[in-house]
Amino acid sequence: VADMNGKILKQLTNTPGYDAEPTVSPKGDKIVFTSLRSGDLELYTMNIDGSDVKQITFGLGYDGGAFFSPDGSKIVFRASRPKTNMELYVCNADGSDLRQVTNLGQANWAPYFHPSGKKIIFASNHKSVSRGLPFNLFMIDIDGTNLEQITYDGFFDAFPMFSFDGKKLIFSSNRN
């Protein structure tokens, strides 16, 4: 934890290896993060003060890039599993009711919930002929239906986030 000037106030984790990719719940009471502490890259939650650490994913592969839903009840993340490419998953905030949302192939990542909590925006190169560019933004219902392409760029669009009212979208791009 750091103050607004970047001064470190408290270290929240102290395990060897990778503890990274944290995001805070909308209520500001929980953190979800990726850790290698089990020997595999899994998702964990903890209280905002670093207490009550709980492992919430258990599948072999890299689970990361997690975000809470607007009401804090669900978590969306990307996972690379032995039998699938990088696809999107949703679970309850405690890890229960794990469901695969996409099955598009290639790389589907950088997911973020729409403020309604009913849709997910993400970056994907599943329409690419090769394993590379372009990455465009797509939106999908949390049940995996109604896939919609949002950007039509020939390069790299990723890391999308909605404004809290859902009227604006910000993302990174290397166009132009």
URJOHU-V832969 format. One record per helix or strand of 2 or more residues. SS is the DSSP state (h for helix, s for strand). FROM is the first residue (numbers start at 0). TO is the last residue. If there is no record, write none. Layout:
BEGIN
SS_FROM_TO ; SS_FROM_TO
END
This chain:
BEGIN
s_18_23 ; s_29_34 ; s_41_46 ; s_53_54 ; s_60_67 ; s_73_80 ; s_85_91 ; s_98_99 ; s_106_112 ; s_118_123 ; s_134_140 ; s_147_148 ; s_155_161 ; s_168_172
END
